[in-house]
Each structure stands twice: as C-alpha cells, then as structure tokens.
Amino acid sequence: MTRAGFVAMPLRTAMPWIGHLVVTVVVVMGGALPDHPGGGFVWSPHRVLFNAVAAAILLGRNRAPFVVLPVVIALVGVSAVVGLFNPGLPVATAVAVYAVVLNTSRRNGLALTAVVAALMIVPVVVDGYNGFQSVLTVLLGGAVGEAVRTQRSYVAAVTERAERAERTREALARQRVAETRLAIARDLHDVVAHQISVINLHAGVAASALRDRPADAEKSLTIVRRASRAVLSEIGDLMATLRDPDAGTGPPGLGQLDDVVREFASHGMAVTVRIDGDCHDLPGTPDVTALRIIQEALTNAHKHGTGRDADVLVECRPHSLRVTVTNPTAPANTDGDHLGTRQGLIGMGERVESVRGTLTYGPNGKGMWILVADVPIGPVDNRTTTEGRS
C-alpha cells in the first residue's frame, strides 16, 4: 500500500470523531453565550453542564438517530421549564434533525424539520428567548441534511448504474465467448464428422479384406489416406480462419456443392441435386449455412440411411433460401430411433437458429427421411424459431 493510502485510511477513520468533537465543542460552549443578540456574557456552569449532557446524547446520532432526536427535544423542553435554555441547545436539536433527515425520505424529512422548528417557538413563550434564531438553526440543520442525503443518493445511484453496466459487459463478454466456442464446435463437427465416418468405415473394410481381398483392402486404405489428408487440410483452413478471418480462401458456400457431391459419390452414394432460382451472389452467412446443412444431412444419410442415394433441392427465393434433403431410411431407422447421439441434428438446429431460420426433420411414413431448412436472406422476423421432429 502506498504512503497516500496509509494517510487516507486513518483520516477516514478519524473523520467521525472529528465531527463528534466539533459538535460537542459548539453545543457545550453555546451554554456560555448570551441569551439575546447584544446581551452581556454570563458564565453559567449549570447551562454548560446541561449542554454537555445533550452533546453526550448526540454521540449516538449515527446509530440511533430516531431515538436521539426525541431525547434532545425533551431536554430542550426541560431546559425551557427550568430556565436553562441557551443558544447551544438549538444547535444540538439541529444536529439531531440533520441525522434523522439523512436516514429518511425527502417528504418525511421536510415534515419532521417543520414540526421541530415549530417546537422551537416554545422557549419564546416559556422563557422569553429569541425563538427566531432557534427556528432558523433547526431549519438549517434539516436543509443541510436533505442536501447531503440527496448527494449521497445520487452517488449511490451512479455507482449502482456503473456496477450494473460492468456486470452487463461481463455477461455479454461471457455470452460472446460461449457463442464463439459453440460456433467453433459446430465448424469442427462439420469439418471432421463426415471424414472420420469415412475413415472408420473403410478402415473396417480394409481390416476384414486384408488377407482374402488385398485389392479391396488397398482401395479402402487409399480412401482412408485421402480422407485423412482432406480432414487435416480442412482443419488447417479452419484454424487459419480463426487466427485471421481475412486469411485463407474464404468461407465455403454453395459454389462448392459439386465437390461435396463428388466426394459422396466416391463412397458409393448417388446424390441428385436440383437448384431452383438464382443462387448466385448469396450473402456469406446464408451461403455457408446452406452448404453445411447439406453436407451434414448427406453425412447422416450416409451413416444412418441406406447410404446409397439422396436428393437435394435448393430453392433460392427473394428473401429466403430453402434446402430440402431426402433419403431412404434404413429398416432399423424407420422411426428415427437409431440416429446415434443426434449431435449432427443438434448442430444443424443451432446453426439455422443462429441465422434466425427454421429447421424441420423426420420420417414421412413412406420409408423416407426428409430434412427442410429455411434460411432467411433479407430482413427476418425475430420470432422465427428452430423446430425438430423425431
């Protein structure tokens, strides 16, 4: 801690006691002042002692202001009756009013100040004291208390808004981190899932055919090697894009749909593609989303369908892009109950939802699995949701 810090801490600790000391001196010495302006100085030990009691009571004004004020008012009344009222007692009353106003609402504080100020007229009637000065003293205490209370409330409100803004920034930062992680996870899944499935499939074929059918084993190993290179290349491109979004060849899109179809064809899957409308010059996000949806849907068709064929329909509309993928289901998957962990479907749903589109999927009851994704291109309705059917 710095030297200034050591100085500031004792000063903050001493401030309340300095305030107590000042109040005590003013109240006690007020008992030695003349009763009226221009009056002669009269030393009265009884009045000084009475004021010392009032000053001692004021020491509890910060902890129990609503108890201290009526006690001080009672002392003022007693002093007027016994003839010991003096200029120090209105000061004590004003300090007690100040402490109460700090701890109540503006309306209650103003009403209380007015009532106590009116009570200070009593010494005029009982003791003939100049009550006008006493009233002004009490009003001044209430006014100062209200000013300090307002200032403290303003500072507290500003501090609370600053803290809330900081919490909001932290929450938004955490949300952005979570969204980034989710996007990376989706991209990794899209990049890796299909190639790993191909590697796993052909590695099994190679293992079973190694002795009896070495030619088939060699063909499968060639496919495994090619898929391995492809997945490593795609992961490298993804990492380069994460490091520098402007680097690399740019994000994928429907312009690479032919490459995706050829890749599935090399694994024995016939994919028929039909494009309706003008799908050129699509915005980047819908373009990438459409390709990833098709790629993941075909991967699922290859893994969980018959693996032989699939139909892809891309409809480019003025304000939306619809992708429909249809494939025959395997006998065990007619009801969609054997689709693995469904991570692919979950990822597609999250990807479509991120662009405020809709996703529906499920069997049609005729041995076919249909997946339909609607991706907005222009302005979208915030109420659009992602749906799924099992």
C-alpha angles and dihedrals in degrees: 000000000000125000089250089055092054090050094047096050097055089043092055089047093049098046097084091050091049088053091050090050094051093048092048093050094047094046096044095044089047087073090067096052122101116267095232134033108269092016121135124264111263121182111216116177090190092059092045090051091048090051091048089059090051090049091051091052090051090062087081095051094105095051100037109015094157090057097042095053098059090044091053091047089051090052090051090053092049091048091053091051096048094040098249099114110134141161093272094065096062087052090053090048091049091051091050091049090049091055093050094047089054090060103044140055124282093251094050092043094053093046092048092048091051093049094048091045089053090051089058088072088073094081089057090059097038104035105014091241121157098264096182093075091047092053092049091049092054092045089051091053091051093046093050090047092052092048092051092045091051092048092049091048090051093049091047091050092049091048092048091050090049092050091046090050090050091050089049091051091050091048091049090048091051090047091051091049091050092048091049092050090049092050091049090049091051092048092048090049092049092047099043108029099073096042093047090051089052091048092049093048097048094040087059091048091049092049093052095043099041096100105029101030109026092166091059090045091052091049091051092048089051089054090047091052092048092048090048091053091047095051092046090050093048092048089049090052091048093050091048090052091049091052094045119009090198093055128088130029096308130256120314122257144167088294086078094050092104090056090052092050092049090050092054090044089058087060093053099264119130111213121189115202127195124179121196119193134004108315096171123115095018118171112267100248098049089043093053092042093053094051093046091049091051092045093050093043091053090047090054090046090052094047103036104020128061089286091223108096145356139179124226122195120186116190116189110200130179095264105011145038120221122199120191122185119185127183137161114259125232114250091252091051100050091117095037092245097128104054098126117235092335089230090137093054091045091050092049090049092051092046093051092044090052088065092040095249133132132251127193128175142163145108118303094214092250099087094274132113115214127194121186124185123184113197119187117229102181130030111335137205113251090218092068111119140188117249134186136188125202 
